[in-house]
Amino acid sequence: MYAYICAAALLLAIAFLITLRYFSAKKRRRVRSIIIIPVMPEDEAFERRVKSCYWEEMFSDPHTAKDILLVITEPCANAFAARRLAQEYPIVHSIHISSLSDYIIRNYGV
């Protein structure tokens, strides 16, 4: 008889924890996070990498989706591609490395 009471109490505790986890996950707000991709002149797979990250974030959970920052370090052909990709895709942003900290503080409140 004592074993049944312990088993029932254990099942009740597990059900309570599962219910608590379900409702807390349901009320969770979107977490603002970013993916930083450096723009390098000799990077031949740059565009494919950015598009791959973009589509991975588009098909992920909206609560955990990340913004993509393309950080331009020096003028090159990939810098122009970064600006073009930032115009094509809504979650992709291109910035120069000198303004990276200001951008993160202004848009992400760090």
Biopython code that builds the backbone (N, CA, C, O; Angstrom):
import numpy as np
from Bio.PDB.StructureBuilder import StructureBuilder

atoms = [
    (1, "MET", "N", (0.825, -1.192, 0.000)),
    (1, "MET", "CA", (0.000, 0.000, 0.000)),
    (1, "MET", "C", (0.871, 1.258, 0.000)),
    (1, "MET", "O", (0.581, 2.235, -0.691)),
    (2, "TYR", "N", (1.956, 1.206, 0.801)),
    (2, "TYR", "CA", (2.855, 2.340, 0.888)),
    (2, "TYR", "C", (3.543, 2.604, -0.461)),
    (2, "TYR", "O", (3.792, 3.757, -0.815)),
    (3, "ALA", "N", (3.848, 1.544, -1.207)),
    (3, "ALA", "CA", (4.500, 1.679, -2.522)),
    (3, "ALA", "C", (3.567, 2.387, -3.501)),
    (3, "ALA", "O", (4.023, 3.186, -4.319)),
    (4, "TYR", "N", (2.272, 2.105, -3.428)),
    (4, "TYR", "CA", (1.320, 2.762, -4.334)),
    (4, "TYR", "C", (1.226, 4.265, -4.047)),
    (4, "TYR", "O", (1.118, 5.071, -4.971)),
    (5, "ILE", "N", (1.265, 4.629, -2.782)),
    (5, "ILE", "CA", (1.200, 6.041, -2.415)),
    (5, "ILE", "C", (2.462, 6.771, -2.895)),
    (5, "ILE", "O", (2.369, 7.891, -3.398)),
    (6, "CYS", "N", (3.626, 6.156, -2.748)),
    (6, "CYS", "CA", (4.884, 6.757, -3.223)),
    (6, "CYS", "C", (4.883, 6.892, -4.744)),
    (6, "CYS", "O", (5.318, 7.912, -5.277)),
    (7, "ALA", "N", (4.399, 5.874, -5.439)),
    (7, "ALA", "CA", (4.344, 5.916, -6.904)),
    (7, "ALA", "C", (3.374, 6.992, -7.377)),
    (7, "ALA", "O", (3.657, 7.693, -8.349)),
    (8, "ALA", "N", (2.238, 7.132, -6.704)),
    (8, "ALA", "CA", (1.269, 8.160, -7.075)),
    (8, "ALA", "C", (1.835, 9.553, -6.823)),
    (8, "ALA", "O", (1.629, 10.462, -7.628)),
    (9, "ALA", "N", (2.542, 9.726, -5.717)),
    (9, "ALA", "CA", (3.150, 11.027, -5.412)),
    (9, "ALA", "C", (4.240, 11.363, -6.429)),
    (9, "ALA", "O", (4.376, 12.515, -6.840)),
    (10, "LEU", "N", (5.008, 10.364, -6.829)),
    (10, "LEU", "CA", (6.046, 10.572, -7.833)),
    (10, "LEU", "C", (5.442, 10.940, -9.185)),
    (10, "LEU", "O", (5.936, 11.849, -9.851)),
    (11, "LEU", "N", (4.403, 10.261, -9.592)),
    (11, "LEU", "CA", (3.726, 10.579, -10.850)),
    (11, "LEU", "C", (3.098, 11.974, -10.812)),
    (11, "LEU", "O", (3.121, 12.696, -11.809)),
    (12, "LEU", "N", (2.548, 12.343, -9.682)),
    (12, "LEU", "CA", (1.970, 13.678, -9.539)),
    (12, "LEU", "C", (3.048, 14.760, -9.642)),
    (12, "LEU", "O", (2.828, 15.797, -10.267)),
    (13, "ALA", "N", (4.203, 14.523, -9.034)),
    (13, "ALA", "CA", (5.311, 15.480, -9.106)),
    (13, "ALA", "C", (5.830, 15.611, -10.534)),
    (13, "ALA", "O", (6.115, 16.718, -10.990)),
    (14, "ILE", "N", (5.953, 14.499, -11.239)),
    (14, "ILE", "CA", (6.409, 14.529, -12.634)),
    (14, "ILE", "C", (5.394, 15.254, -13.510)),
    (14, "ILE", "O", (5.779, 16.054, -14.363)),
    (15, "ALA", "N", (4.124, 14.993, -13.316)),
    (15, "ALA", "CA", (3.085, 15.674, -14.098)),
    (15, "ALA", "C", (3.102, 17.172, -13.830)),
    (15, "ALA", "O", (2.909, 17.968, -14.749)),
    (16, "PHE", "N", (3.331, 17.562, -12.583)),
    (16, "PHE", "CA", (3.415, 18.982, -12.241)),
    (16, "PHE", "C", (4.599, 19.646, -12.934)),
    (16, "PHE", "O", (4.463, 20.746, -13.470)),
    (17, "LEU", "N", (5.761, 18.990, -12.928)),
    (17, "LEU", "CA", (6.944, 19.553, -13.577)),
    (17, "LEU", "C", (6.764, 19.667, -15.093)),
    (17, "LEU", "O", (7.190, 20.656, -15.689)),
    (18, "ILE", "N", (6.146, 18.679, -15.714)),
    (18, "ILE", "CA", (5.892, 18.732, -17.160)),
    (18, "ILE", "C", (4.925, 19.860, -17.487)),
    (18, "ILE", "O", (5.129, 20.587, -18.459)),
    (19, "THR", "N", (3.887, 20.014, -16.698)),
    (19, "THR", "CA", (2.923, 21.101, -16.921)),
    (19, "THR", "C", (3.576, 22.458, -16.743)),
    (19, "THR", "O", (3.336, 23.369, -17.535)),
    (20, "LEU", "N", (4.399, 22.604, -15.714)),
    (20, "LEU", "CA", (5.112, 23.855, -15.474)),
    (20, "LEU", "C", (6.043, 24.177, -16.643)),
    (20, "LEU", "O", (6.097, 25.324, -17.086)),
    (21, "ARG", "N", (6.761, 23.204, -17.139)),
    (21, "ARG", "CA", (7.677, 23.399, -18.275)),
    (21, "ARG", "C", (6.902, 23.776, -19.537)),
    (21, "ARG", "O", (7.351, 24.633, -20.298)),
    (22, "TYR", "N", (5.760, 23.158, -19.768)),
    (22, "TYR", "CA", (4.954, 23.435, -20.959)),
    (22, "TYR", "C", (4.467, 24.878, -20.965)),
    (22, "TYR", "O", (4.586, 25.565, -21.980)),
    (23, "PHE", "N", (3.923, 25.346, -19.849)),
    (23, "PHE", "CA", (3.382, 26.698, -19.808)),
    (23, "PHE", "C", (4.483, 27.763, -19.783)),
    (23, "PHE", "O", (4.281, 28.855, -20.314)),
    (24, "SER", "N", (5.631, 27.475, -19.184)),
    (24, "SER", "CA", (6.719, 28.456, -19.202)),
    (24, "SER", "C", (7.335, 28.560, -20.589)),
    (24, "SER", "O", (7.742, 29.649, -20.995)),
    (25, "ALA", "N", (7.415, 27.462, -21.324)),
    (25, "ALA", "CA", (7.937, 27.503, -22.691)),
    (25, "ALA", "C", (6.958, 28.201, -23.628)),
    (25, "ALA", "O", (7.370, 28.831, -24.601)),
    (26, "LYS", "N", (5.692, 28.094, -23.345)),
    (26, "LYS", "CA", (4.683, 28.716, -24.185)),
    (26, "LYS", "C", (4.699, 30.239, -24.039)),
    (26, "LYS", "O", (4.411, 30.950, -25.002)),
    (27, "LYS", "N", (5.029, 30.744, -22.861)),
    (27, "LYS", "CA", (5.036, 32.173, -22.605)),
    (27, "LYS", "C", (6.385, 32.819, -22.916)),
    (27, "LYS", "O", (6.530, 34.036, -22.796)),
    (28, "ARG", "N", (7.357, 32.029, -23.308)),
    (28, "ARG", "CA", (8.701, 32.548, -23.536)),
    (28, "ARG", "C", (8.736, 33.493, -24.726)),
    (28, "ARG", "O", (8.172, 33.207, -25.782)),
    (29, "ARG", "N", (9.398, 34.606, -24.542)),
    (29, "ARG", "CA", (9.534, 35.593, -25.600)),
    (29, "ARG", "C", (10.717, 35.244, -26.483)),
    (29, "ARG", "O", (11.538, 34.395, -26.136)),
    (30, "ARG", "N", (10.795, 35.905, -27.623)),
    (30, "ARG", "CA", (11.889, 35.679, -28.552)),
    (30, "ARG", "C", (13.199, 36.161, -27.950)),
    (30, "ARG", "O", (13.281, 37.277, -27.437)),
    (31, "VAL", "N", (14.202, 35.332, -28.012)),
    (31, "VAL", "CA", (15.515, 35.673, -27.506)),
    (31, "VAL", "C", (16.296, 36.331, -28.647)),
    (31, "VAL", "O", (16.452, 35.740, -29.716)),
    (32, "ARG", "N", (16.779, 37.541, -28.421)),
    (32, "ARG", "CA", (17.524, 38.252, -29.449)),
    (32, "ARG", "C", (18.964, 37.752, -29.448)),
    (32, "ARG", "O", (19.705, 37.980, -28.492)),
    (33, "SER", "N", (19.349, 37.082, -30.501)),
    (33, "SER", "CA", (20.718, 36.618, -30.628)),
    (33, "SER", "C", (21.170, 36.806, -32.069)),
    (33, "SER", "O", (20.349, 37.030, -32.958)),
    (34, "ILE", "N", (22.473, 36.715, -32.297)),
    (34, "ILE", "CA", (23.016, 37.013, -33.619)),
    (34, "ILE", "C", (24.041, 35.970, -34.045)),
    (34, "ILE", "O", (24.644, 35.283, -33.220)),
    (35, "ILE", "N", (24.216, 35.876, -35.346)),
    (35, "ILE", "CA", (25.296, 35.110, -35.954)),
    (35, "ILE", "C", (26.195, 36.138, -36.632)),
    (35, "ILE", "O", (25.721, 36.920, -37.456)),
    (36, "ILE", "N", (27.474, 36.150, -36.302)),
    (36, "ILE", "CA", (28.400, 37.099, -36.898)),
    (36, "ILE", "C", (29.264, 36.361, -37.918)),
    (36, "ILE", "O", (29.947, 35.390, -37.591)),
    (37, "ILE", "N", (29.219, 36.845, -39.168)),
    (37, "ILE", "CA", (30.018, 36.266, -40.243)),
    (37, "ILE", "C", (30.986, 37.339, -40.739)),
    (37, "ILE", "O", (30.542, 38.375, -41.235)),
    (38, "PRO", "N", (32.295, 37.120, -40.617)),
    (38, "PRO", "CA", (33.245, 38.107, -41.127)),
    (38, "PRO", "C", (33.325, 38.055, -42.649)),
    (38, "PRO", "O", (33.268, 36.978, -43.242)),
    (39, "VAL", "N", (33.456, 39.208, -43.271)),
    (39, "VAL", "CA", (33.579, 39.299, -44.722)),
    (39, "VAL", "C", (35.065, 39.396, -45.044)),
    (39, "VAL", "O", (35.696, 40.423, -44.795)),
    (40, "MET", "N", (35.616, 38.327, -45.597)),
    (40, "MET", "CA", (37.033, 38.274, -45.924)),
    (40, "MET", "C", (37.207, 38.274, -47.442)),
    (40, "MET", "O", (36.374, 37.703, -48.146)),
    (41, "PRO", "N", (38.266, 38.900, -47.966)),
    (41, "PRO", "CA", (38.432, 38.999, -49.415)),
    (41, "PRO", "C", (38.676, 37.655, -50.100)),
    (41, "PRO", "O", (38.214, 37.465, -51.225)),
    (42, "GLU", "N", (39.374, 36.728, -49.475)),
    (42, "GLU", "CA", (39.711, 35.463, -50.138)),
    (42, "GLU", "C", (38.677, 34.357, -49.887)),
    (42, "GLU", "O", (38.919, 33.208, -50.257)),
    (43, "ASP", "N", (37.565, 34.667, -49.287)),
    (43, "ASP", "CA", (36.527, 33.685, -48.968)),
    (43, "ASP", "C", (35.648, 33.438, -50.196)),
    (43, "ASP", "O", (34.827, 34.281, -50.557)),
    (44, "GLU", "N", (35.824, 32.283, -50.833)),
    (44, "GLU", "CA", (35.076, 31.973, -52.052)),
    (44, "GLU", "C", (33.679, 31.440, -51.764)),
    (44, "GLU", "O", (32.806, 31.521, -52.629)),
    (45, "ALA", "N", (33.448, 30.903, -50.584)),
    (45, "ALA", "CA", (32.149, 30.326, -50.234)),
    (45, "ALA", "C", (31.306, 31.282, -49.399)),
    (45, "ALA", "O", (30.379, 30.849, -48.714)),
    (46, "PHE", "N", (31.612, 32.570, -49.448)),
    (46, "PHE", "CA", (30.939, 33.539, -48.595)),
    (46, "PHE", "C", (29.434, 33.592, -48.850)),
    (46, "PHE", "O", (28.642, 33.474, -47.916)),
    (47, "GLU", "N", (29.039, 33.768, -50.107)),
    (47, "GLU", "CA", (27.602, 33.886, -50.417)),
    (47, "GLU", "C", (26.843, 32.623, -50.052)),
    (47, "GLU", "O", (25.744, 32.696, -49.503)),
    (48, "ARG", "N", (27.415, 31.472, -50.350)),
    (48, "ARG", "CA", (26.744, 30.205, -50.006)),
    (48, "ARG", "C", (26.593, 30.062, -48.498)),
    (48, "ARG", "O", (25.577, 29.559, -48.016)),
    (49, "ARG", "N", (27.604, 30.505, -47.751)),
    (49, "ARG", "CA", (27.540, 30.413, -46.287)),
    (49, "ARG", "C", (26.427, 31.304, -45.727)),
    (49, "ARG", "O", (25.682, 30.898, -44.835)),
    (50, "VAL", "N", (26.328, 32.512, -46.260)),
    (50, "VAL", "CA", (25.298, 33.441, -45.776)),
    (50, "VAL", "C", (23.907, 32.918, -46.124)),
    (50, "VAL", "O", (23.003, 32.948, -45.289)),
    (51, "LYS", "N", (23.735, 32.440, -47.353)),
    (51, "LYS", "CA", (22.425, 31.910, -47.749)),
    (51, "LYS", "C", (22.064, 30.672, -46.942)),
    (51, "LYS", "O", (20.903, 30.476, -46.584)),
    (52, "SER", "N", (23.050, 29.843, -46.656)),
    (52, "SER", "CA", (22.806, 28.655, -45.839)),
    (52, "SER", "C", (22.358, 29.031, -44.432)),
    (52, "SER", "O", (21.409, 28.454, -43.901)),
    (53, "CYS", "N", (23.040, 29.996, -43.835)),
    (53, "CYS", "CA", (22.639, 30.462, -42.492)),
    (53, "CYS", "C", (21.254, 31.086, -42.523)),
    (53, "CYS", "O", (20.457, 30.887, -41.606)),
    (54, "TYR", "N", (20.969, 31.839, -43.577)),
    (54, "TYR", "CA", (19.657, 32.482, -43.689)),
    (54, "TYR", "C", (18.544, 31.443, -43.728)),
    (54, "TYR", "O", (17.578, 31.538, -42.972)),
    (55, "TRP", "N", (18.673, 30.451, -44.606)),
    (55, "TRP", "CA", (17.597, 29.463, -44.717)),
    (55, "TRP", "C", (17.504, 28.573, -43.484)),
    (55, "TRP", "O", (16.417, 28.106, -43.144)),
    (56, "GLU", "N", (18.618, 28.332, -42.815)),
    (56, "GLU", "CA", (18.568, 27.573, -41.566)),
    (56, "GLU", "C", (17.781, 28.333, -40.502)),
    (56, "GLU", "O", (17.011, 27.734, -39.751)),
    (57, "GLU", "N", (17.971, 29.639, -40.436)),
    (57, "GLU", "CA", (17.238, 30.447, -39.463)),
    (57, "GLU", "C", (15.767, 30.604, -39.857)),
    (57, "GLU", "O", (14.907, 30.694, -38.981)),
    (58, "MET", "N", (15.469, 30.637, -41.135)),
    (58, "MET", "CA", (14.079, 30.775, -41.572)),
    (58, "MET", "C", (13.255, 29.537, -41.226)),
    (58, "MET", "O", (12.064, 29.644, -40.934)),
    (59, "PHE", "N", (13.883, 28.374, -41.259)),
    (59, "PHE", "CA", (13.167, 27.140, -40.955)),
    (59, "PHE", "C", (13.290, 26.716, -39.497)),
    (59, "PHE", "O", (12.763, 25.672, -39.112)),
    (60, "SER", "N", (13.972, 27.502, -38.688)),
    (60, "SER", "CA", (14.084, 27.167, -37.266)),
    (60, "SER", "C", (12.886, 27.719, -36.498)),
    (60, "SER", "O", (12.015, 28.379, -37.065)),
    (61, "ASP", "N", (12.862, 27.444, -35.227)),
    (61, "ASP", "CA", (11.798, 27.926, -34.353)),
    (61, "ASP", "C", (11.856, 29.450, -34.262)),
    (61, "ASP", "O", (12.935, 29.991, -34.019)),
    (62, "PRO", "N", (10.747, 30.164, -34.447)),
    (62, "PRO", "CA", (10.777, 31.635, -34.389)),
    (62, "PRO", "C", (11.243, 32.191, -33.044)),
    (62, "PRO", "O", (11.724, 33.322, -32.982)),
    (63, "HIS", "N", (11.109, 31.422, -31.978)),
    (63, "HIS", "CA", (11.554, 31.890, -30.663)),
    (63, "HIS", "C", (13.067, 31.876, -30.534)),
    (63, "HIS", "O", (13.630, 32.608, -29.719)),
    (64, "THR", "N", (13.725, 31.053, -31.326)),
    (64, "THR", "CA", (15.185, 30.955, -31.226)),
    (64, "THR", "C", (15.896, 31.415, -32.491)),
    (64, "THR", "O", (17.107, 31.227, -32.598)),
    (65, "ALA", "N", (15.202, 32.006, -33.449)),
    (65, "ALA", "CA", (15.827, 32.467, -34.686)),
    (65, "ALA", "C", (16.788, 33.621, -34.395)),
    (65, "ALA", "O", (16.543, 34.447, -33.515)),
    (66, "LYS", "N", (17.879, 33.659, -35.148)),
    (66, "LYS", "CA", (18.927, 34.652, -34.924)),
    (66, "LYS", "C", (19.019, 35.603, -36.104)),
    (66, "LYS", "O", (18.662, 35.248, -37.227)),
    (67, "ASP", "N", (19.499, 36.814, -35.846)),
    (67, "ASP", "CA", (19.835, 37.747, -36.907)),
    (67, "ASP", "C", (21.244, 37.431, -37.391)),
    (67, "ASP", "O", (22.055, 36.894, -36.637)),
    (68, "ILE", "N", (21.537, 37.760, -38.642)),
    (68, "ILE", "CA", (22.842, 37.491, -39.226)),
    (68, "ILE", "C", (23.534, 38.826, -39.497)),
    (68, "ILE", "O", (23.012, 39.664, -40.232)),
    (69, "LEU", "N", (24.713, 39.018, -38.898)),
    (69, "LEU", "CA", (25.499, 40.230, -39.106)),
    (69, "LEU", "C", (26.702, 39.903, -39.981)),
    (69, "LEU", "O", (27.495, 39.022, -39.650)),
    (70, "LEU", "N", (26.834, 40.607, -41.086)),
    (70, "LEU", "CA", (27.984, 40.464, -41.968)),
    (70, "LEU", "C", (28.934, 41.616, -41.645)),
    (70, "LEU", "O", (28.624, 42.775, -41.921)),
    (71, "VAL", "N", (30.071, 41.304, -41.069)),
    (71, "VAL", "CA", (31.011, 42.316, -40.600)),
    (71, "VAL", "C", (32.093, 42.510, -41.657)),
    (71, "VAL", "O", (32.899, 41.615, -41.913)),
    (72, "ILE", "N", (32.098, 43.692, -42.264)),
    (72, "ILE", "CA", (33.048, 44.017, -43.320)),
    (72, "ILE", "C", (34.333, 44.530, -42.679)),
    (72, "ILE", "O", (34.315, 45.509, -41.933)),
    (73, "THR", "N", (35.453, 43.861, -42.977)),
    (73, "THR", "CA", (36.732, 44.253, -42.394)),
    (73, "THR", "C", (37.531, 45.156, -43.328)),
    (73, "THR", "O", (38.255, 46.036, -42.862)),
    (74, "GLU", "N", (37.409, 44.952, -44.632)),
    (74, "GLU", "CA", (38.135, 45.774, -45.599)),
    (74, "GLU", "C", (37.371, 45.770, -46.917)),
    (74, "GLU", "O", (36.599, 44.847, -47.176)),
    (75, "PRO", "N", (37.573, 46.787, -47.753)),
    (75, "PRO", "CA", (36.863, 46.842, -49.032)),
    (75, "PRO", "C", (37.327, 45.701, -49.963)),
    (75, "PRO", "O", (38.523, 45.513, -50.188)),
    (76, "CYS", "N", (36.364, 44.962, -50.485)),
    (76, "CYS", "CA", (36.668, 43.868, -51.399)),
    (76, "CYS", "C", (35.381, 43.504, -52.142)),
    (76, "CYS", "O", (34.329, 44.099, -51.906)),
    (77, "ALA", "N", (35.475, 42.530, -53.034)),
    (77, "ALA", "CA", (34.305, 42.108, -53.798)),
    (77, "ALA", "C", (33.242, 41.504, -52.879)),
    (77, "ALA", "O", (32.046, 41.676, -53.112)),
    (78, "ASN", "N", (33.673, 40.810, -51.855)),
    (78, "ASN", "CA", (32.705, 40.218, -50.926)),
    (78, "ASN", "C", (31.980, 41.282, -50.104)),
    (78, "ASN", "O", (30.875, 41.036, -49.622)),
    (79, "ALA", "N", (32.579, 42.448, -49.939)),
    (79, "ALA", "CA", (31.899, 43.537, -49.225)),
    (79, "ALA", "C", (30.686, 44.009, -50.019)),
    (79, "ALA", "O", (29.638, 44.305, -49.446)),
    (80, "PHE", "N", (30.833, 44.078, -51.328)),
    (80, "PHE", "CA", (29.694, 44.448, -52.169)),
    (80, "PHE", "C", (28.624, 43.356, -52.146)),
    (80, "PHE", "O", (27.427, 43.646, -52.139)),
    (81, "ALA", "N", (29.071, 42.096, -52.134)),
    (81, "ALA", "CA", (28.121, 40.983, -52.036)),
    (81, "ALA", "C", (27.404, 41.014, -50.692)),
    (81, "ALA", "O", (26.219, 40.687, -50.623)),
    (82, "ALA", "N", (28.096, 41.400, -49.625)),
    (82, "ALA", "CA", (27.480, 41.493, -48.291)),
    (82, "ALA", "C", (26.393, 42.549, -48.272)),
    (82, "ALA", "O", (25.322, 42.329, -47.706)),
    (83, "ARG", "N", (26.657, 43.690, -48.883)),
    (83, "ARG", "CA", (25.641, 44.751, -48.926)),
    (83, "ARG", "C", (24.432, 44.322, -49.756)),
    (83, "ARG", "O", (23.292, 44.632, -49.410)),
    (84, "ARG", "N", (24.686, 43.609, -50.849)),
    (84, "ARG", "CA", (23.586, 43.121, -51.683)),
    (84, "ARG", "C", (22.744, 42.083, -50.922)),
    (84, "ARG", "O", (21.515, 42.118, -50.978)),
    (85, "LEU", "N", (23.406, 41.166, -50.217)),
    (85, "LEU", "CA", (22.677, 40.155, -49.442)),
    (85, "LEU", "C", (21.877, 40.795, -48.317)),
    (85, "LEU", "O", (20.791, 40.323, -47.979)),
    (86, "ALA", "N", (22.407, 41.867, -47.734)),
    (86, "ALA", "CA", (21.678, 42.562, -46.666)),
    (86, "ALA", "C", (20.411, 43.214, -47.212)),
    (86, "ALA", "O", (19.428, 43.351, -46.485)),
    (87, "GLN", "N", (20.420, 43.612, -48.466)),
    (87, "GLN", "CA", (19.218, 44.190, -49.068)),
    (87, "GLN", "C", (18.215, 43.115, -49.475)),
    (87, "GLN", "O", (17.008, 43.358, -49.463)),
    (88, "GLU", "N", (18.702, 41.937, -49.833)),
    (88, "GLU", "CA", (17.822, 40.860, -50.297)),
    (88, "GLU", "C", (17.091, 40.154, -49.159)),
    (88, "GLU", "O", (15.916, 39.814, -49.296)),
    (89, "TYR", "N", (17.772, 39.931, -48.043)),
    (89, "TYR", "CA", (17.213, 39.119, -46.968)),
    (89, "TYR", "C", (16.938, 39.990, -45.741)),
    (89, "TYR", "O", (17.788, 40.790, -45.353)),
    (90, "PRO", "N", (15.767, 39.845, -45.130)),
    (90, "PRO", "CA", (15.376, 40.751, -44.034)),
    (90, "PRO", "C", (16.162, 40.586, -42.729)),
    (90, "PRO", "O", (16.314, 41.560, -41.991)),
    (91, "ILE", "N", (16.658, 39.405, -42.426)),
    (91, "ILE", "CA", (17.368, 39.236, -41.147)),
    (91, "ILE", "C", (18.873, 39.373, -41.300)),
    (91, "ILE", "O", (19.607, 39.198, -40.327)),
    (92, "VAL", "N", (19.346, 39.681, -42.500)),
    (92, "VAL", "CA", (20.779, 39.849, -42.751)),
    (92, "VAL", "C", (21.103, 41.343, -42.737)),
    (92, "VAL", "O", (20.418, 42.136, -43.383)),
    (93, "HIS", "N", (22.153, 41.725, -41.997)),
    (93, "HIS", "CA", (22.576, 43.116, -41.887)),
    (93, "HIS", "C", (24.078, 43.177, -42.134)),
    (93, "HIS", "O", (24.826, 42.341, -41.627)),
    (94, "SER", "N", (24.523, 44.164, -42.913)),
    (94, "SER", "CA", (25.961, 44.324, -43.129)),
    (94, "SER", "C", (26.422, 45.606, -42.458)),
    (94, "SER", "O", (25.794, 46.656, -42.592)),
    (95, "ILE", "N", (27.535, 45.503, -41.729)),
    (95, "ILE", "CA", (28.092, 46.661, -41.034)),
    (95, "ILE", "C", (29.609, 46.619, -41.128)),
    (95, "ILE", "O", (30.197, 45.562, -41.358)),
    (96, "HIS", "N", (30.225, 47.749, -40.952)),
    (96, "HIS", "CA", (31.687, 47.820, -40.931)),
    (96, "HIS", "C", (32.159, 47.476, -39.526)),
    (96, "HIS", "O", (31.453, 47.701, -38.543)),
    (97, "ILE", "N", (33.354, 46.933, -39.453)),
    (97, "ILE", "CA", (33.868, 46.479, -38.158)),
    (97, "ILE", "C", (34.033, 47.629, -37.162)),
    (97, "ILE", "O", (33.950, 47.411, -35.954)),
    (98, "SER", "N", (34.265, 48.846, -37.651)),
    (98, "SER", "CA", (34.454, 49.977, -36.738)),
    (98, "SER", "C", (33.158, 50.363, -36.012)),
    (98, "SER", "O", (33.204, 50.983, -34.950)),
    (99, "SER", "N", (32.026, 50.003, -36.574)),
    (99, "SER", "CA", (30.758, 50.351, -35.927)),
    (99, "SER", "C", (30.031, 49.131, -35.347)),
    (99, "SER", "O", (28.842, 49.201, -35.039)),
    (100, "LEU", "N", (30.746, 48.027, -35.203)),
    (100, "LEU", "CA", (30.123, 46.800, -34.685)),
    (100, "LEU", "C", (29.624, 46.967, -33.256)),
    (100, "LEU", "O", (28.487, 46.598, -32.962)),
    (101, "SER", "N", (30.433, 47.507, -32.370)),
    (101, "SER", "CA", (30.007, 47.631, -30.965)),
    (101, "SER", "C", (28.828, 48.595, -30.829)),
    (101, "SER", "O", (27.904, 48.339, -30.057)),
    (102, "ASP", "N", (28.856, 49.698, -31.574)),
    (102, "ASP", "CA", (27.728, 50.634, -31.521)),
    (102, "ASP", "C", (26.449, 49.990, -32.024)),
    (102, "ASP", "O", (25.378, 50.198, -31.454)),
    (103, "TYR", "N", (26.557, 49.213, -33.084)),
    (103, "TYR", "CA", (25.390, 48.544, -33.654)),
    (103, "TYR", "C", (24.787, 47.547, -32.666)),
    (103, "TYR", "O", (23.569, 47.492, -32.498)),
    (104, "ILE", "N", (25.633, 46.770, -32.023)),
    (104, "ILE", "CA", (25.140, 45.768, -31.066)),
    (104, "ILE", "C", (24.497, 46.457, -29.864)),
    (104, "ILE", "O", (23.440, 46.025, -29.403)),
    (105, "ILE", "N", (25.108, 47.505, -29.356)),
    (105, "ILE", "CA", (24.526, 48.228, -28.210)),
    (105, "ILE", "C", (23.198, 48.860, -28.588)),
    (105, "ILE", "O", (22.244, 48.799, -27.813)),
    (106, "ARG", "N", (23.121, 49.467, -29.768)),
    (106, "ARG", "CA", (21.916, 50.156, -30.188)),
    (106, "ARG", "C", (20.759, 49.192, -30.473)),
    (106, "ARG", "O", (19.614, 49.480, -30.126)),
    (107, "ASN", "N", (21.052, 48.058, -31.099)),
    (107, "ASN", "CA", (19.975, 47.157, -31.533)),
    (107, "ASN", "C", (19.701, 45.988, -30.598)),
    (107, "ASN", "O", (18.618, 45.403, -30.650)),
    (108, "TYR", "N", (20.644, 45.639, -29.758)),
    (108, "TYR", "CA", (20.456, 44.469, -28.904)),
    (108, "TYR", "C", (20.519, 44.791, -27.419)),
    (108, "TYR", "O", (20.330, 43.903, -26.588)),
    (109, "GLY", "N", (20.780, 46.033, -27.075)),
    (109, "GLY", "CA", (20.719, 46.470, -25.678)),
    (109, "GLY", "C", (21.684, 45.788, -24.762)),
    (109, "GLY", "O", (21.336, 45.508, -23.615)),
    (110, "VAL", "N", (22.866, 45.508, -25.204)),
    (110, "VAL", "CA", (23.871, 44.828, -24.379)),
    (110, "VAL", "C", (24.602, 45.827, -23.547)),
    (110, "VAL", "O", (25.492, 45.458, -22.779)),
]
sb = StructureBuilder()
sb.init_structure("model")
sb.init_model(0)
sb.init_chain("A")
sb.init_seg("    ")
for serial, (resi, resn, name, xyz) in enumerate(atoms, 1):
    if name == "N":
        sb.init_residue(resn, " ", resi, " ")
    sb.init_atom(name, np.array(xyz, "f"), 0.0, 1.0, " ", f" {name:<3s}", serial, name[0])
structure = sb.get_structure()
